[in-house]
Amino acid sequence: MTRFIPVYGTKGGVGKSTIATNLAYAMQATGARVALIDLDITGPSVPDLVAGLHGTPPTMHNFRVLPGVFAGVEVSSVGFFTPPHEAPFLAGRYLHGALEQLLFHQSWADRDYVFIDLPPGFDELHRQVYTRLTTQTVLVTTPHVLAQHDLARGVHLLTQLEAAICGVVENMSHVSCRHCGALSPLFQGEPTLAPAALPTLARLPFSPEPPSPGGRAVPLFLSADPAAGEFQSTMARLVARLAESR
């Protein structure tokens, strides 16, 4: 049975696309059959995050989007069909049509995991996802107090929809010294989400992206840069935890 795992946070800029993409490749490394869907219609980031990988982009055939494949993960995003620095505005039946093309079809039936990169906020797109699919959401936030306040609002909305929540990934939690290994927090403030009520799945370090050939990004989980080691090991533990909760 396919598990749909939305990666969601109400605040922009907390790393949802980065986490969703790296989760997909970390899960694929376990031998699972994995897909990654970018549902951020107006701000798609996944095409940029996989641009340095060998693969083929999605195509359109008979008015149907056929997923692309990058390093073994099936990938779908409207970002592959729009010019750089342009974004479509979709509402009503056009938004419905885009969701049908990207998400609500049978192409994912043979996947073990489908990770869904959701846009920030909460609107009709989110309502469609959470009322039409059985999901297990991974929430993403930074320790910054504003990001956590916004996430609390998102948790309230998901609770109203009776959506299952796996827990929270705290991104950019700290930075590790390259020389001595000491950990330094990047944000100050008290958490607003009680761990007992909403478990913390992982605390990921801030990891500067290593240079990529030609400026084309590669998911950090696949990077050979030693500085990515802590991020990679934490991500591996996270997908193992998700797999155990099946």
N, CA and C of each residue as an Amber inpcrd file, in Angstrom:
protein
   738
   0.8510000  -1.2020000   0.0000000   0.0000000   0.0000000   0.0000000
   0.8830000   1.2480000   0.0000000   0.5520000   2.1880000  -0.8590000
   1.3270000   3.4260000  -0.9770000   1.0990000   4.3170000   0.2360000
   2.1840000   4.8360000   0.8050000   2.0920000   5.8120000   1.8790000
   2.3370000   7.2020000   1.3160000   1.3730000   8.0780000   1.4960000
   1.5140000   9.4720000   1.0760000   1.9740000  10.2810000   2.2920000
   3.1220000  10.9310000   2.1620000   3.7010000  11.6840000   3.2750000
   3.8890000  13.1350000   2.8520000   2.9180000  14.0030000   3.1600000
   3.1160000  15.4370000   2.9090000   4.1840000  15.9910000   3.8370000
   4.9960000  16.8730000   3.3140000   5.9820000  17.6080000   4.1070000
   5.4720000  19.0450000   4.1490000   5.1270000  19.5160000   5.3470000
   4.3130000  20.7280000   5.4540000   4.7870000  21.6200000   6.5840000
   4.6680000  22.8990000   6.3690000   4.8850000  23.9150000   7.3930000
   4.2330000  25.2010000   6.9180000   3.5940000  25.9170000   7.8220000
   2.8570000  27.1120000   7.4060000   3.7590000  28.2880000   7.0910000
   4.9780000  28.2900000   7.6050000   5.9220000  29.3870000   7.3530000
   6.7930000  29.0500000   6.1510000   6.9900000  30.0230000   5.2570000
   7.8960000  29.8330000   4.1400000   9.3440000  29.9540000   4.5760000
  10.2370000  29.3350000   3.8300000  11.6590000  29.4780000   4.0790000
  12.2330000  28.6130000   5.1800000  11.4610000  27.6350000   5.6750000
  11.9730000  26.7750000   6.7490000  12.6330000  25.5040000   6.2130000
  12.5790000  25.3070000   4.9010000  13.2690000  24.1640000   4.3110000
  12.3910000  22.9830000   3.9480000  11.1010000  23.2150000   3.7170000
  10.2060000  22.1050000   3.3870000  10.6500000  21.3660000   2.1210000
  10.9790000  22.1160000   1.0670000  11.3750000  21.4780000  -0.1900000
  12.6770000  20.7000000  -0.0210000  13.6070000  21.2710000   0.7140000
  14.8720000  20.5900000   0.9590000  14.6490000  19.2970000   1.7410000
  13.8140000  19.3580000   2.7800000  13.5440000  18.1740000   3.5870000
  12.8030000  17.1270000   2.7630000  11.7810000  17.5400000   2.0110000
  11.0170000  16.5900000   1.2030000  11.9170000  15.8810000   0.2030000
  12.7740000  16.6440000  -0.4740000  13.6560000  16.0580000  -1.4840000
  14.6480000  15.0920000  -0.8600000  15.2670000  15.4900000   0.2340000
  16.2440000  14.6180000   0.8670000  15.6000000  13.4030000   1.5200000
  14.3870000  13.5550000   2.0550000  13.6630000  12.3970000   2.5620000
  13.4220000  11.3820000   1.4520000  13.0510000  11.8680000   0.2760000
  12.7840000  10.9590000  -0.8390000  14.0260000  10.1480000  -1.1790000
  15.1740000  10.8020000  -1.2560000  16.3940000  10.0850000  -1.6380000
  16.9360000   9.2330000  -0.4970000  16.7290000   9.6550000   0.7370000
  17.1320000   8.8170000   1.8630000  16.2710000   7.5620000   1.9350000
  14.9750000   7.6870000   1.6630000  14.1000000   6.5190000   1.6690000
  14.4110000   5.6080000   0.4890000  14.7170000   6.1990000  -0.6700000
  15.0600000   5.3950000  -1.8390000  16.3230000   4.5740000  -1.5930000
  17.2310000   5.1100000  -0.7760000  18.4750000   4.4010000  -0.4620000
  18.2240000   3.1420000   0.3570000  17.0470000   3.0180000   0.9820000
  16.7170000   1.8150000   1.7450000  16.1830000   0.7040000   0.8490000
  16.0040000   1.0030000  -0.4350000  15.4570000   0.0230000  -1.3630000
  13.9830000   0.2110000  -1.6550000  13.3620000   1.2100000  -1.0430000
  11.9430000   1.4670000  -1.2810000  11.7290000   2.1230000  -2.6400000
  10.5390000   1.9410000  -3.1870000  10.1440000   2.5930000  -4.4330000
   9.5050000   3.9330000  -4.0610000  10.1100000   5.0170000  -4.5330000
   9.7880000   6.3390000  -3.9970000   9.4450000   7.3140000  -5.1220000
   8.4690000   8.1720000  -4.8360000   8.1360000   9.2820000  -5.7290000
   8.1600000  10.5800000  -4.9220000   8.3840000  11.6730000  -5.6250000
   8.4400000  13.0130000  -5.0240000   7.6000000  13.9520000  -5.8660000
   6.5860000  14.5570000  -5.2530000   5.6800000  15.4540000  -5.9670000
   5.8030000  16.8530000  -5.3830000   6.0790000  17.8060000  -6.2390000
   6.2000000  19.2080000  -5.8520000   4.8510000  19.8760000  -6.1040000
   4.1210000  20.1690000  -5.0270000   2.8070000  20.7980000  -5.1670000
   2.8430000  22.2930000  -4.9160000   4.0270000  22.8630000  -4.8200000
   4.1200000  24.3180000  -4.7010000   3.9940000  24.8880000  -6.1160000
   2.7650000  25.1790000  -6.5140000   2.4780000  25.5540000  -7.8990000
   3.1560000  26.8660000  -8.2790000   3.0930000  27.8610000  -7.3960000
   3.6390000  29.1790000  -7.7450000   5.1130000  29.3360000  -7.3730000
   5.6490000  28.4330000  -6.5820000   7.0530000  28.5410000  -6.2080000
   7.7410000  27.1930000  -6.1920000   7.7190000  26.4560000  -7.3060000
   8.3030000  25.1060000  -7.3190000   9.8210000  25.1410000  -7.1470000
  10.3250000  24.3590000  -6.2030000  11.7620000  24.3230000  -5.9330000
  12.4080000  22.9970000  -6.2830000  11.6250000  21.9300000  -6.3250000
  12.1970000  20.5970000  -6.5400000  13.0040000  20.5050000  -7.8340000
  12.5460000  21.0940000  -8.9660000  13.3780000  21.0020000 -10.1770000
  14.7860000  21.5490000  -9.9750000  14.9200000  22.6050000  -9.1890000
  16.2530000  23.1520000  -8.9160000  17.0550000  22.2340000  -7.9940000
  16.3870000  21.5800000  -7.0610000  17.0820000  20.7560000  -6.0820000
  17.6120000  19.4510000  -6.6690000  17.0530000  19.0110000  -7.8030000
  17.5230000  17.7650000  -8.4330000  18.2480000  18.0290000  -9.7440000
  18.5150000  19.3130000 -10.0370000  19.0550000  19.6880000 -11.3460000
  20.4230000  19.0800000 -11.6210000  21.1880000  18.7750000 -10.5590000
  22.5170000  18.2130000 -10.7540000  22.5500000  16.7110000 -10.8830000
  21.3850000  16.0520000 -10.8260000  21.3180000  14.5970000 -10.9280000
  21.0740000  14.1610000 -12.3640000  21.5580000  12.9910000 -12.6870000
  21.2480000  12.4050000 -13.9900000  19.7920000  11.9590000 -13.9840000
  19.0560000  12.3460000 -14.9990000  17.6580000  11.9480000 -15.0430000
  16.9330000  12.5140000 -16.2320000  15.6460000  12.2470000 -16.2670000
  14.7810000  12.7400000 -17.3330000  13.6110000  13.4810000 -16.7060000
  13.2770000  14.6740000 -17.1830000  12.1780000  15.4450000 -16.5960000
  10.8230000  14.8510000 -16.9810000   9.7650000  15.2440000 -16.2850000
   8.4160000  14.8090000 -16.6500000   8.0650000  15.2730000 -18.0650000
   7.1540000  14.5500000 -18.6720000   6.6810000  14.8950000 -20.0050000
   5.1540000  14.9300000 -20.0080000   4.5930000  15.5410000 -21.0410000
   3.1510000  15.5800000 -21.2170000   2.7850000  14.6860000 -22.3980000
   1.8740000  13.7550000 -22.1760000   1.4380000  12.8510000 -23.2380000
  -0.0730000  12.6880000 -23.1570000  -0.7590000  13.0410000 -24.2530000
  -2.2230000  12.9630000 -24.2960000  -2.8510000  13.6910000 -23.1050000
  -2.3490000  14.9130000 -22.8550000  -2.8540000  15.7660000 -21.7850000
  -2.6940000  15.1210000 -20.4040000  -1.6570000  14.2900000 -20.2560000
  -1.3660000  13.6310000 -18.9930000   0.1060000  13.8260000 -18.6550000
   0.3860000  14.2370000 -17.4310000   1.7630000  14.4070000 -16.9920000
   2.3340000  13.0420000 -16.6270000   3.4330000  12.6800000 -17.2890000
   4.1440000  11.4470000 -16.9670000   5.3630000  11.8200000 -16.1310000
   5.5110000  11.2320000 -14.9370000   6.6080000  11.6310000 -14.0590000
   7.9730000  11.4270000 -14.6950000   8.9150000  12.2700000 -14.3230000
  10.2970000  12.0600000 -14.6980000  10.9830000  11.1730000 -13.6690000
  12.2200000  10.8450000 -13.9230000  12.9970000  10.0170000 -12.9930000
  14.3740000  10.6330000 -12.8340000  14.7600000  10.9130000 -11.6000000
  16.0840000  11.4490000 -11.2870000  16.7250000  10.5580000 -10.2380000
  17.8210000   9.9130000 -10.6220000  18.5740000   9.0350000  -9.7110000
  17.6690000   8.0330000  -9.0060000  16.7140000   7.4840000  -9.7440000
  15.8760000   6.4140000  -9.2260000  14.6000000   6.8450000  -8.5430000
  14.3920000   8.1400000  -8.3600000  13.1640000   8.6460000  -7.7360000
  12.2870000   9.2840000  -8.8030000  11.0140000   8.8970000  -8.8280000
  10.0730000   9.5350000  -9.7530000   9.7330000  10.9260000  -9.2350000
   9.7860000  11.9060000 -10.1250000   9.6180000  13.3050000  -9.7280000
   8.5910000  13.9670000 -10.6290000   7.7080000  14.7630000 -10.0270000
   6.7250000  15.5100000 -10.8050000   6.5740000  16.9060000 -10.2270000
   6.5360000  17.9140000 -11.1080000   6.4120000  19.3070000 -10.6800000
   6.0400000  20.1620000 -11.8800000   5.1960000  21.1690000 -11.6540000
   4.8830000  22.0980000 -12.7320000   6.0970000  22.9320000 -13.1010000
   7.0980000  22.9650000 -12.2110000   8.3000000  23.7370000 -12.4860000
   9.0590000  23.2620000 -13.7090000   8.8270000  22.0180000 -14.1170000
   9.4790000  21.5050000 -15.3130000   8.8180000  22.0200000 -16.5920000
   7.6200000  22.6050000 -16.4660000   6.8630000  23.0270000 -17.6390000
   6.7330000  24.5430000 -17.7570000   7.3030000  25.2820000 -16.8120000
   7.2130000  26.7410000 -16.8610000   8.6050000  27.3310000 -17.0450000
   8.7160000  28.4640000 -17.7380000  10.0290000  29.1040000 -17.9040000
  10.6060000  29.5260000 -16.5600000  11.9250000  29.5830000 -16.4490000
  12.5420000  30.0480000 -15.2010000  12.0380000  31.4450000 -14.8230000
  11.8660000  31.6610000 -13.5370000  11.4470000  32.9500000 -12.9700000
  10.0070000  33.3140000 -13.3480000   9.2520000  32.3350000 -13.8340000
   7.8240000  32.5580000 -14.0730000   7.0390000  31.5590000 -13.2350000
   5.8200000  31.9490000 -12.8570000   4.9950000  31.0710000 -12.0420000
   3.5470000  31.1930000 -12.4940000   2.8570000  30.0470000 -12.6370000
   1.4430000  30.1210000 -13.0030000   0.5870000  30.4670000 -11.7960000
  -0.5320000  31.1050000 -12.0480000  -1.5210000  31.3130000 -11.0030000
  -2.7180000  30.4460000 -11.3590000  -3.0010000  29.4720000 -10.5220000
  -4.0660000  28.5270000 -10.8090000  -5.1050000  28.5780000  -9.7090000
  -6.3580000  28.6150000 -10.1150000  -7.4550000  28.5930000  -9.1560000
  -8.6290000  27.8610000  -9.8020000  -9.6060000  27.4890000  -8.9750000
 -10.7980000  26.8410000  -9.4970000 -10.4900000  25.5640000 -10.2550000
 -11.0840000  25.4300000 -11.4300000 -10.9240000  24.1880000 -12.1920000
  -9.5080000  24.0110000 -12.7180000  -8.7600000  25.1130000 -12.8540000
  -7.3770000  24.9980000 -13.3130000  -6.4960000  24.3870000 -12.2160000
  -6.7160000  24.8130000 -10.9800000  -5.9990000  24.2040000  -9.8660000
  -6.4020000  22.7460000  -9.7140000  -7.6850000  22.4770000  -9.8280000
  -8.1730000  21.1010000  -9.7430000  -7.5190000  20.2330000 -10.8150000
  -7.4180000  20.7770000 -12.0330000  -6.7950000  20.0300000 -13.1170000
  -5.3290000  19.7440000 -12.8560000  -4.6100000  20.7250000 -12.3040000
  -3.1950000  20.5280000 -11.9960000  -3.0180000  19.4490000 -10.9390000
  -3.8750000  19.4500000  -9.9270000  -3.7830000  18.4310000  -8.8880000
  -4.0870000  17.0460000  -9.4440000  -5.0580000  16.9670000 -10.3360000
  -5.3620000  15.6670000 -10.9570000  -4.1640000  15.1670000 -11.7490000
  -3.4930000  16.0790000 -12.4490000  -2.3420000  15.7010000 -13.2600000
  -1.1670000  15.2590000 -12.3970000  -0.9270000  15.9710000 -11.3150000
   0.2740000  15.7350000 -10.5190000   0.0970000  14.6430000  -9.4750000
  -1.0950000  14.5510000  -8.8890000  -1.2350000  13.7480000  -7.6720000
  -2.3340000  12.7000000  -7.7240000  -3.5180000  13.0810000  -8.1480000
  -4.6600000  12.1880000  -7.9940000  -4.8490000  11.3000000  -9.2220000
  -3.9710000  10.3320000  -9.3680000  -4.0930000   9.3430000 -10.4500000
  -3.4160000   8.0600000  -9.9920000  -3.4700000   7.0440000 -10.8310000
  -3.0260000   5.7160000 -10.4270000  -1.5420000   5.4500000 -10.6320000
  -0.8000000   6.4240000 -11.1640000   0.6140000   6.1830000 -11.4360000
   1.4090000   5.8960000 -10.1700000   0.8820000   6.3340000  -9.0280000
   1.6210000   6.1600000  -7.7840000   1.2600000   4.8740000  -7.0590000
   0.3640000   4.0790000  -7.6200000  -0.1320000   2.9000000  -6.9000000
   0.9590000   1.8750000  -6.6240000   2.0020000   1.8390000  -7.4450000
   3.0620000   0.8570000  -7.2330000   4.2590000   1.4440000  -6.4940000
   4.1200000   2.6520000  -5.9660000   5.1870000   3.2540000  -5.1590000
   4.9800000   2.8870000  -3.6900000   6.0680000   2.6910000  -2.9680000
   5.9640000   2.4490000  -1.5220000   5.7090000   3.7470000  -0.7680000
   6.4010000   4.8030000  -1.1960000   6.2730000   6.1090000  -0.5370000
   6.1470000   7.2060000  -1.5910000   5.2240000   8.1190000  -1.3560000
   5.0980000   9.3170000  -2.1710000   5.2390000  10.5120000  -1.2340000
   6.3430000  11.2360000  -1.3570000   6.5610000  12.4300000  -0.5600000
   5.9980000  13.6360000  -1.3110000   5.2290000  14.4530000  -0.6160000
   4.5420000  15.5870000  -1.2260000   5.0870000  16.8720000  -0.6220000
   5.7330000  17.6730000  -1.4360000   6.2460000  18.9730000  -0.9940000
   5.1030000  19.9800000  -1.0920000   4.5290000  20.3300000   0.0600000
   3.3990000  21.2580000   0.0870000   3.8830000  22.6970000   0.2040000
   3.1470000  23.6340000  -0.3920000   3.4880000  25.0570000  -0.2200000
   3.1430000  25.5140000   1.1880000   3.6880000  26.6640000   1.6160000
   3.3270000  27.2000000   2.9350000   1.8850000  27.6890000   2.9530000
   1.4200000  28.0360000   4.1380000   0.0540000  28.5290000   4.2660000
  -0.9510000  27.3970000   4.3130000  -2.2150000  27.7390000   4.0450000
  -3.2700000  26.7320000   3.9870000  -4.3820000  27.2830000   3.1110000
  -4.6760000  26.5800000   2.0160000  -5.7180000  27.0360000   1.1030000
  -6.4010000  25.8350000   0.4760000  -7.0610000  26.0380000  -0.6660000
  -7.8270000  24.9710000  -1.2960000  -6.9470000  23.7840000  -1.6860000
  -5.7230000  24.0500000  -2.1080000  -4.8140000  22.9610000  -2.4690000
  -4.6110000  22.0270000  -1.2780000  -4.3440000  22.5980000  -0.1190000
  -4.1270000  21.7750000   1.0690000  -5.3950000  21.0070000   1.4490000
  -6.5340000  21.6780000   1.3450000  -7.7850000  21.0050000   1.6990000
  -8.0150000  19.7990000   0.8050000  -7.7270000  19.9460000  -0.4950000
  -7.8990000  18.8280000  -1.4170000  -7.0090000  17.6510000  -1.0290000
  -5.7510000  17.9480000  -0.7250000  -4.8180000  16.8730000  -0.3680000
  -5.3140000  16.1240000   0.8610000  -5.6990000  16.8730000   1.8850000
  -6.0090000  16.2460000   3.1650000  -7.4070000  15.6380000   3.2340000
  -8.2840000  15.9990000   2.3450000  -9.6120000  15.3860000   2.3500000
  -9.7370000  14.2560000   1.3400000  -8.7960000  14.1580000   0.4040000
  -8.9030000  13.1180000  -0.6300000  -7.8900000  11.9940000  -0.4740000
  -6.8860000  12.1860000   0.3730000  -5.8670000  11.1630000   0.5650000
  -5.7400000  10.8040000   2.0470000  -5.3550000   9.5650000   2.2910000
  -4.9440000   9.1770000   3.6310000  -3.4550000   9.4610000   3.7390000
  -3.0960000  10.3370000   4.6410000  -1.7290000  10.8460000   4.6950000
  -1.1460000  10.7050000   6.0930000   0.1790000  10.8430000   6.1660000
   0.9010000  10.9420000   7.4300000   1.9000000  12.0860000   7.2600000
   1.6330000  13.1980000   7.9100000   2.3600000  14.4240000   7.6320000
   3.6250000  14.5520000   8.4700000   4.6860000  14.9970000   7.7950000
   5.9090000  15.4150000   8.4740000   5.9140000  16.9410000   8.4810000
   5.9000000  17.5280000   9.6670000   5.9170000  18.9780000   9.7890000
   7.3620000  19.4770000   9.8360000   7.5870000  20.6560000   9.2740000
   8.9260000  21.2440000   9.2510000   8.8640000  22.6560000   9.8250000
   9.7890000  22.9490000  10.7100000   9.9080000  24.2850000  11.2610000
  11.3730000  24.5430000  11.5850000  11.6970000  25.7840000  11.8360000
  12.9640000  26.1190000  12.4740000  12.6640000  26.4150000  13.9380000
  13.6870000  26.5290000  14.7870000  13.4200000  26.8690000  16.1840000
  13.0030000  28.3220000  16.3930000  12.9560000  29.1070000  15.3400000
  12.5790000  30.5160000  15.4840000  11.1420000  30.6140000  15.9870000
  10.9080000  31.5200000  16.9060000   9.6130000  31.6050000  17.5690000
   8.4910000  31.9130000  16.5780000   8.7320000  32.7480000  15.5530000
   7.6800000  33.0610000  14.5810000   7.3150000  31.8400000  13.7470000
   8.3220000  31.0640000  13.3510000   8.0510000  29.8520000  12.5840000
   7.2320000  28.8690000  13.4110000   7.5420000  28.7580000  14.6960000
   6.8060000  27.8270000  15.5430000   5.3950000  28.3110000  15.8320000
   5.2170000  29.6160000  15.9450000   3.8610000  30.1470000  16.1160000
   3.0040000  29.8190000  14.8920000   3.5650000  30.0250000  13.7040000
   2.8290000  29.7090000  12.4840000   2.5340000  28.2100000  12.3900000
   3.5050000  27.3890000  12.7760000   3.2900000  25.9470000  12.7100000
   2.1600000  25.5180000  13.6380000   2.0400000  26.1730000  14.7930000
   0.9520000  25.8440000  15.7090000  -0.4050000  26.0710000  15.0450000
  -0.5060000  27.1130000  14.2160000  -1.7580000  27.3550000  13.4930000
  -2.0140000  26.2240000  12.4950000  -0.9520000  25.7950000  11.8080000
  -1.1040000  24.6950000  10.8620000  -1.5200000  23.4060000  11.5410000
  -0.9460000  23.1500000  12.7140000  -1.3220000  21.9580000  13.4710000
  -2.8060000  22.0000000  13.8230000  -3.2920000  23.1790000  14.2050000
  -4.7120000  23.3240000  14.5350000  -5.5850000  22.9770000  13.3310000
  -5.2080000  23.4580000  12.1440000  -5.9900000  23.1630000  10.9410000
  -5.9590000  21.6790000  10.6060000  -4.7830000  21.0480000  10.7080000
  -4.6870000  19.6160000  10.4220000  -5.5020000  18.8060000  11.4210000
  -5.5170000  19.2530000  12.6660000  -6.3060000  18.5620000  13.6770000
  -7.7910000  18.6340000  13.3420000  -8.2320000  19.7940000  12.8600000
  -9.6360000  19.9330000  12.4690000  -9.9950000  18.9810000  11.3310000
  -9.0350000  18.7100000  10.4450000  -9.2660000  17.7900000   9.3280000
  -8.9840000  16.3420000   9.7000000  -8.6290000  16.1010000  10.9500000
  -8.3080000  14.7570000  11.4460000  -7.1830000  14.1210000  10.6400000
  -6.2050000  14.9360000  10.2500000  -5.0560000  14.4500000   9.4900000
  -4.0010000  13.9140000  10.4510000  -3.4430000  12.7560000  10.1220000
  -2.4110000  12.1510000  10.9720000  -1.1000000  12.9170000  10.8420000
  -0.4310000  13.1510000  11.9640000   0.8410000  13.8680000  11.9930000
   1.9040000  12.9460000  12.5850000   2.9660000  12.6940000  11.8010000
   4.0500000  11.8480000  12.3010000   4.8480000  12.5660000  13.3780000
   5.0790000  13.8450000  13.1990000   5.8690000  14.6240000  14.1320000
   6.5270000  15.7870000  13.4270000   7.4900000  16.4140000  14.1180000
   8.1060000  17.6430000  13.6330000   9.5830000  17.4130000  13.3410000
  10.0320000  17.9240000  12.2020000  11.4590000  18.0240000  11.9050000
  11.8800000  19.4590000  12.1920000  12.8060000  19.6100000  13.1120000
  13.3380000  20.9290000  13.4280000  14.5540000  21.1650000  12.5350000
  14.3810000  21.9930000  11.5350000  15.4480000  22.2390000  10.5590000
  16.2960000  23.4450000  10.9970000  17.5450000  23.4390000  10.5540000
  18.4700000  24.5140000  10.9300000  18.5170000  24.6860000  12.4480000
  18.5110000  23.5590000  13.1310000  18.4920000  23.5630000  14.5840000
  19.7770000  24.1260000  15.1790000  20.9050000  23.7940000  14.5250000
  22.1960000  24.1940000  15.0580000  23.2190000  24.1580000  13.9360000
  24.4060000  24.6130000  14.2360000  25.5130000  24.5210000  13.2870000
  26.6700000  23.8410000  14.0060000  27.3440000  22.9480000  13.3030000
  28.4710000  22.2240000  13.8840000  29.7870000  22.8530000  13.4360000
  30.6740000  23.0630000  14.3850000  31.9970000  23.6010000  14.0600000
  32.7850000  22.5640000  13.2670000  33.3180000  22.9630000  12.1250000
  34.0890000  22.0380000  11.2960000  35.3590000  21.5740000  11.9950000
  35.8480000  22.3370000  12.9460000  37.1430000  22.0460000  13.5560000
  37.0270000  21.2400000  14.8460000  36.1100000  21.6650000  15.7330000
  36.0280000  20.9910000  17.0340000  34.7500000  20.1860000  17.2240000
  33.7680000  20.3630000  16.3240000  32.5170000  19.6220000  16.4370000
  31.5150000  20.2000000  17.4060000  31.8320000  21.3290000  18.0390000
  30.8980000  21.9460000  18.9790000  29.6280000  22.3950000  18.2730000
  28.4870000  22.2600000  18.9650000  27.1940000  22.6320000  18.3940000
  26.7740000  23.9990000  18.9120000  26.3530000  24.8570000  18.0020000
  25.8830000  26.1920000  18.3710000  24.4820000  26.3860000  17.8340000
  23.5150000  26.7510000  18.6860000  22.1510000  26.9940000  18.2030000
  22.1070000  28.2320000  17.3150000  21.2090000  28.2000000  16.3400000
  21.0730000  29.3280000  15.4250000  19.9780000  30.2920000  15.8570000
  19.0390000  29.8190000  16.6580000  17.9230000  30.6550000  17.0900000
  17.7800000  30.5540000  18.6000000  17.2260000  31.5910000  19.1850000
  16.9380000  31.6050000  20.6060000  15.4290000  31.6710000  20.8000000
  14.9630000  31.1410000  21.8970000  13.5320000  31.2090000  22.1790000
  13.0310000  29.8850000  22.7130000  11.8630000  29.9160000  23.3230000
  11.2790000  28.7280000  23.9070000  10.3730000  28.0400000  22.8880000
  10.4210000  26.7110000  22.8060000   9.5240000  25.9910000  21.8940000
   8.0690000  26.2400000  22.2510000   7.2220000  26.2830000  21.2380000
   5.8000000  26.5010000  21.4770000   4.9900000  25.2360000  21.2450000
   5.6320000  24.1590000  20.8010000   4.9470000  22.8980000  20.5600000
   5.5060000  21.8700000  21.5400000   4.6750000  21.3710000  22.4260000
   5.1490000  20.4380000  23.4480000   5.5620000  19.1220000  22.8020000
   6.7990000  18.6510000  23.0310000   7.2430000  17.3820000  22.4520000
   6.3540000  16.2110000  22.8250000   5.7570000  16.2450000  24.0320000
   4.9010000  15.1360000  24.4470000   3.6640000  15.0330000  23.5670000
   3.1630000  16.1800000  23.0980000   1.9710000  16.1830000  22.2720000
   2.3150000  16.0040000  20.7930000   3.4780000  16.4670000  20.3870000
   3.8780000  16.4180000  18.9890000   5.3670000  16.0650000  18.9520000
   5.6990000  14.8170000  18.6980000   7.0930000  14.3810000  18.8380000
   8.0220000  15.0510000  17.8400000   9.2330000  15.3220000  18.2840000
  10.2790000  15.8150000  17.3990000  10.9320000  14.6180000  16.7150000
  10.8010000  14.5340000  15.4050000  11.3440000  13.4030000  14.6510000
  12.8530000  13.5190000  14.4810000  13.3310000  14.7420000  14.2730000
  14.7610000  14.9480000  14.0530000  15.0810000  16.4160000  14.2250000
  16.3110000  16.6790000  14.6330000  16.8460000  18.0340000  14.6530000
  18.0000000  18.0760000  13.6620000  17.7730000  18.7630000  12.5610000
  18.7630000  18.7770000  11.4880000  19.6570000  19.9990000  11.5940000
  20.9410000  19.8270000  11.3570000  21.8550000  20.9670000  11.4320000
  21.7150000  21.8690000  10.2180000  22.1610000  23.0960000  10.3690000
  22.3340000  23.9470000   9.1990000  23.5690000  23.4510000   8.4630000
  23.3740000  23.0660000   7.2090000  24.4780000  22.5180000   6.4190000
  24.6190000  23.3250000   5.1420000  25.6470000  24.1590000   5.0450000
  25.8500000  24.9100000   3.7990000  25.9580000  23.9550000   2.6230000
  25.2690000  24.2960000   1.5380000  25.2960000  23.4190000   0.3750000
  26.6750000  23.4500000  -0.2660000  27.2520000  22.2630000  -0.5100000
  28.5670000  22.2240000  -1.1660000  28.4510000  22.6930000  -2.6070000
  29.5170000  23.2040000  -3.1830000  29.4640000  23.6390000  -4.5800000
  29.1330000  22.4800000  -5.5070000  28.3050000  22.7540000  -6.5010000
  27.9090000  21.7310000  -7.4610000  28.4730000  22.0660000  -8.8320000
  28.8420000  21.0670000  -9.6120000  29.3590000  21.3350000 -10.9610000
  28.3620000  22.1370000 -11.7900000  28.8180000  23.2510000 -12.3200000
  27.9390000  24.0670000 -13.1460000  26.8390000  24.7420000 -12.3780000
  26.9300000  24.7510000 -11.0460000  25.8940000  25.3930000 -10.2470000
  24.6070000  24.6070000 -10.1670000  24.6160000  23.3410000 -10.5640000
  23.4120000  22.5120000 -10.5650000  23.3850000  21.6900000  -9.2790000
  22.3430000  21.8830000  -8.4830000  22.2910000  21.3270000  -7.1340000
  22.0940000  19.8160000  -7.1450000  22.6100000  19.1900000  -6.0960000
  22.4100000  17.7790000  -5.8090000  21.8650000  17.6870000  -4.3870000
  20.8510000  16.8590000  -4.1260000  20.3570000  16.7300000  -2.7510000
  21.4920000  16.4390000  -1.7750000  21.4540000  17.0920000  -0.6260000
  22.5440000  16.9930000   0.3340000  22.7610000  15.5580000   0.7910000
  21.6990000  14.7620000   0.8090000  21.8360000  13.3660000   1.2220000
  22.7550000  12.5870000   0.2760000  22.8460000  13.0290000  -0.9740000
  23.6750000  12.3430000  -1.9600000  25.0460000  12.9780000  -2.1140000
  25.3200000  14.0250000  -1.3560000  26.5800000  14.7420000  -1.4960000
  27.7450000  13.9250000  -0.9320000  28.9080000  14.0810000  -1.5530000
  30.1290000  13.4390000  -1.0560000  30.9130000  14.3510000  -0.1220000
  30.4190000  15.5490000   0.1270000  31.1080000  16.4960000   0.9940000
  31.0770000  15.9950000   2.4380000  32.2290000  15.8500000   3.0960000
  32.2420000  15.3830000   4.4880000  31.4130000  16.2490000   5.4260000
  31.2680000  17.5290000   5.0990000  30.4870000  18.4260000   5.9550000
  29.0110000  18.0500000   6.0040000  28.5700000  17.2390000   5.0320000
  27.1610000  16.8290000   4.9930000  26.9030000  15.5890000   5.8310000
  27.9410000  15.0500000   6.4770000  27.8030000  13.7760000   7.1810000
  26.7550000  13.7760000   8.2720000  26.7090000  14.8230000   9.1050000
  25.7320000  14.8570000  10.1890000  24.3150000  14.9290000   9.6370000
  24.1240000  15.7640000   8.6170000  22.8130000  15.8630000   7.9830000
  22.3940000  14.5020000   7.4290000  23.3000000  13.8250000   6.7310000
  22.9750000  12.5510000   6.1010000  22.6310000  11.4780000   7.1250000
  23.3940000  11.3910000   8.1950000  23.1200000  10.3600000   9.1960000
  21.7990000  10.6370000   9.9190000  21.5130000  11.9080000  10.1750000
  20.2380000  12.2490000  10.8110000  19.0760000  11.9370000   9.8840000
  19.2320000  12.2200000   8.6060000  18.1810000  11.9260000   7.6350000
  17.9460000  10.4180000   7.5230000  19.0120000   9.6280000   7.5640000
  18.8800000   8.1700000   7.5050000  18.1080000   7.6440000   8.7090000
  18.3960000   8.1890000   9.8890000  17.6510000   7.7730000  11.0810000
  16.1870000   8.1650000  10.9760000  15.9170000   9.3140000  10.3680000
  14.5410000   9.7800000  10.2310000  13.7300000   8.8580000   9.3240000
  14.2880000   8.4740000   8.1770000  13.5110000   7.6020000   7.2930000
  13.3530000   6.2140000   7.8980000  14.3310000   5.7650000   8.6860000
  14.1600000   4.4840000   9.3850000  13.0010000   4.5670000  10.3680000
  12.8910000   5.7150000  11.0210000  11.7830000   5.9080000  11.9670000
  10.4450000   5.9500000  11.2330000  10.3950000   6.6020000  10.0790000
   9.1630000   6.6320000   9.2900000   8.7810000   5.2320000   8.8260000
   9.7770000   4.4470000   8.4030000   9.5060000   3.0930000   7.9240000
   8.9750000   2.2050000   9.0530000   9.5040000   2.3810000  10.2560000
   9.0510000   1.5790000  11.4000000   7.6240000   1.8900000  11.7940000
   7.1800000   3.1170000  11.5060000   5.8350000   3.5390000  11.9090000
   4.7640000   3.1070000  10.9200000   5.1450000   2.3310000   9.9300000
   4.1940000   1.9280000   8.8810000   3.0270000   1.1520000   9.4640000
